[in-house]
Amino acid sequence: MSETEYDFDPAKLRAARAAAGASVAQIARAAGVTHRTVNLYLAGSRVPRPEVLVQLAAAVGVTPADLCTVGHELLAHLRVFTGRSRAAMAQALGMAEETYRQLETTGHHGRLSSSRYDYAQDRWIAWQEWAAPQFGVTTERLLAAEQHTREHYSAERDKRWRQLQDPDRVAMIEEMGRRWREQ
């Protein structure tokens, strides 16, 4: 499995399989997995690793994104759609694995990753310009995924914080916030 959820949808794999007229055996052969594993994917009992997702998609004639239900693409989605693990993406980007993990989790690439000097072009290149090809997307799509990742991280962090707080105190703070917004 991937280190993060990426919204694999077994119903979409079943539909793509039917549309392609592919047997479980054909998909298993093309993806390099067993028949049992493909059946687990089709049943939703198992989620394919990123590199297998790419092979499954190719076996049924769709893109990896077509096998997922994604509201807002996060950086994790873009990575998975390339078929890379976090370690492989970190290597492709020339980052330490922990630096990349932090980027994928929070959506913040930090100062060290914000630009690179390209000696061939004799200029500094912005993050989205040098990273987008590694994700196989446009700079706009990368920036949108980065923004969605930041929003997702912030929402998850706030949710965890609220869960740790006393319910009465949280209600009081939310009430104060509501009153403040009404002013």
Backbone torsions as a table, in degrees:
resi	resn	phi	psi	omega
1	MET	NA	157.6	175.2
2	SER	-71.1	160.5	178.2
3	GLU	-71.3	-12.7	-177.5
4	THR	-140.4	154.2	176.0
5	GLU	-71.4	141.8	179.4
6	TYR	-134.4	18.0	170.2
7	ASP	69.1	37.4	173.1
8	PHE	-58.5	136.4	-177.1
9	ASP	-121.5	104.9	-178.4
10	PRO	-61.0	-29.9	178.1
11	ALA	-63.1	-36.6	178.7
12	LYS	-69.8	-35.4	175.8
13	LEU	-66.2	-42.1	178.4
14	ARG	-62.0	-42.8	179.8
15	ALA	-65.7	-42.4	179.5
16	ALA	-66.0	-38.1	177.6
17	ARG	-61.8	-46.0	-180.0
18	ALA	-63.3	-44.2	-179.5
19	ALA	-63.6	-35.6	-179.5
20	ALA	-83.0	-16.0	-177.5
21	GLY	67.4	29.9	-176.6
22	ALA	-91.5	138.9	176.3
23	SER	-83.7	163.8	176.7
24	VAL	-59.6	-39.8	-179.7
25	ALA	-63.0	-42.9	179.3
26	GLN	-63.6	-43.5	180.0
27	ILE	-64.7	-44.2	-179.8
28	ALA	-59.9	-45.4	179.2
29	ARG	-61.2	-47.5	-177.5
30	ALA	-66.3	-34.4	-177.5
31	ALA	-89.1	-10.6	179.4
32	GLY	72.6	32.9	178.4
33	VAL	-128.7	174.3	-179.2
34	THR	-83.1	163.8	175.8
35	HIS	-58.6	-42.6	-178.9
36	ARG	-59.9	-41.6	-179.8
37	THR	-63.6	-43.6	178.0
38	VAL	-61.4	-42.2	177.9
39	ASN	-62.2	-36.7	176.4
40	LEU	-65.7	-39.1	176.3
41	TYR	-64.0	-45.7	-178.8
42	LEU	-63.2	-33.3	-179.9
43	ALA	-83.2	-12.9	-178.2
44	GLY	82.5	14.0	179.6
45	SER	-84.5	-15.8	-179.7
46	ARG	-143.9	148.0	178.0
47	VAL	-109.2	129.1	-178.2
48	PRO	-69.6	147.2	172.0
49	ARG	-64.7	157.5	-177.6
50	PRO	-52.9	-43.8	-178.3
51	GLU	-66.8	-29.7	177.4
52	VAL	-77.1	-36.4	178.0
53	LEU	-56.5	-42.8	179.1
54	VAL	-61.6	-42.4	-179.7
55	GLN	-69.1	-39.1	177.0
56	LEU	-61.3	-45.8	-179.7
57	ALA	-60.1	-45.1	179.2
58	ALA	-62.8	-37.4	-178.4
59	ALA	-64.3	-29.6	-179.5
60	VAL	-108.9	8.0	172.7
61	GLY	75.6	32.2	177.5
62	VAL	-130.6	176.6	174.9
63	THR	-90.2	160.1	176.7
64	PRO	-56.6	-37.2	179.5
65	ALA	-62.6	-29.5	179.5
66	ASP	-68.4	-16.4	-179.8
67	LEU	-97.8	9.4	-178.3
68	CYS	-127.5	153.7	174.9
69	THR	-108.9	104.3	-173.5
70	VAL	-123.1	121.4	175.8
71	GLY	-76.4	-57.5	177.7
72	HIS	-127.2	122.9	179.8
73	GLU	-65.4	130.2	173.5
74	LEU	-103.7	168.5	176.8
75	LEU	-59.1	-34.8	177.9
76	ALA	-60.2	-40.0	178.3
77	HIS	-62.4	-47.7	-178.5
78	LEU	-59.3	-40.6	178.8
79	ARG	-63.8	-48.7	-177.7
80	VAL	-61.5	-39.0	-179.2
81	PHE	-65.4	-18.3	173.9
82	THR	-85.1	-11.9	-178.8
83	GLY	84.4	18.2	-177.3
84	ARG	-105.4	146.7	170.3
85	SER	-78.3	172.2	175.9
86	ARG	-60.1	-43.3	-178.7
87	ALA	-61.7	-42.6	-179.9
88	ALA	-66.5	-39.4	179.0
89	MET	-68.5	-40.5	177.3
90	ALA	-58.3	-43.8	179.4
91	GLN	-64.4	-43.3	179.6
92	ALA	-61.7	-33.3	-179.8
93	LEU	-87.5	-6.9	-179.0
94	GLY	71.9	34.3	-178.7
95	MET	-116.3	159.4	169.0
96	ALA	-68.4	148.0	-177.6
97	GLU	-59.4	-39.6	-179.9
98	GLU	-66.6	-36.8	177.3
99	THR	-63.3	-43.8	178.9
100	TYR	-66.6	-41.3	178.7
101	ARG	-56.7	-43.3	179.3
102	GLN	-63.7	-42.3	177.4
103	LEU	-60.4	-48.7	-177.3
104	GLU	-67.2	-30.6	-178.4
105	THR	-79.3	-43.8	-172.6
106	THR	-103.2	-23.0	-176.0
107	GLY	83.8	5.8	178.7
108	HIS	-107.3	121.3	-177.6
109	HIS	-92.6	-10.0	175.9
110	GLY	74.9	169.9	-175.6
111	ARG	-65.9	-39.1	-175.7
112	LEU	-67.9	-26.2	-178.1
113	SER	-102.5	2.9	-173.4
114	SER	-74.2	-26.3	177.3
115	SER	-156.6	162.7	178.8
116	ARG	-139.0	150.4	177.3
117	TYR	-90.8	127.4	177.9
118	ASP	-103.4	107.3	-177.2
119	TYR	-67.3	-32.3	179.1
120	ALA	-64.5	-37.0	-179.9
121	GLN	-97.0	-6.9	-179.6
122	ASP	54.0	49.5	178.6
123	ARG	-159.4	163.1	175.1
124	TRP	-82.0	140.3	-179.5
125	ILE	-118.5	129.0	-178.6
126	ALA	-68.0	155.5	-179.3
127	TRP	-46.6	-55.1	-174.7
128	GLN	-62.8	-28.3	-178.8
129	GLU	-73.4	-41.9	-178.3
130	TRP	-88.3	-23.7	-177.6
131	ALA	-88.5	-31.8	-176.2
132	ALA	-53.4	-44.8	179.2
133	PRO	-61.7	-30.3	178.6
134	GLN	-68.9	-30.0	176.8
135	PHE	-88.6	-9.6	-179.9
136	GLY	71.0	31.9	-177.9
137	VAL	-133.4	173.9	175.1
138	THR	-77.7	163.3	177.6
139	THR	-62.5	-36.3	179.8
140	GLU	-63.9	-43.1	179.8
141	ARG	-67.2	-37.6	177.3
142	LEU	-64.8	-45.3	179.5
143	LEU	-63.3	-39.0	177.7
144	ALA	-64.2	-42.7	178.8
145	ALA	-65.2	-37.9	177.7
146	GLU	-63.2	-44.0	178.9
147	GLN	-64.4	-44.2	178.7
148	HIS	-63.7	-35.9	177.8
149	THR	-64.5	-43.5	177.8
150	ARG	-60.7	-45.2	-179.6
151	GLU	-64.2	-42.3	178.8
152	HIS	-63.1	-45.1	179.5
153	TYR	-61.8	-44.5	-179.7
154	SER	-62.8	-43.7	179.9
155	ALA	-65.2	-41.5	179.2
156	GLU	-67.0	-40.5	178.7
157	ARG	-62.9	-44.8	178.4
158	ASP	-63.4	-39.6	179.5
159	LYS	-63.8	-45.3	178.6
160	ARG	-63.8	-39.7	179.9
161	TRP	-61.7	-44.9	-179.8
162	ARG	-62.8	-36.5	-179.9
163	GLN	-66.6	-27.9	-178.8
164	LEU	-82.6	-14.3	-175.6
165	GLN	-89.6	158.5	174.6
166	ASP	-64.9	131.0	-177.0
167	PRO	-57.1	-37.2	179.8
168	ASP	-67.1	-39.9	179.5
169	ARG	-67.2	-40.8	178.3
170	VAL	-61.6	-43.5	179.3
171	ALA	-61.8	-40.6	179.6
172	MET	-64.7	-44.2	179.9
173	ILE	-64.3	-43.2	178.5
174	GLU	-63.9	-38.3	177.2
175	GLU	-64.3	-42.7	177.2
176	MET	-62.0	-41.6	178.0
177	GLY	-62.8	-42.6	178.4
178	ARG	-61.5	-44.8	179.6
179	ARG	-63.9	-40.0	-180.0
180	TRP	-63.4	-42.8	-179.6
181	ARG	-66.2	-30.3	-179.5
182	GLU	-74.7	-19.8	-178.3
183	GLN	-71.0	NA	NA
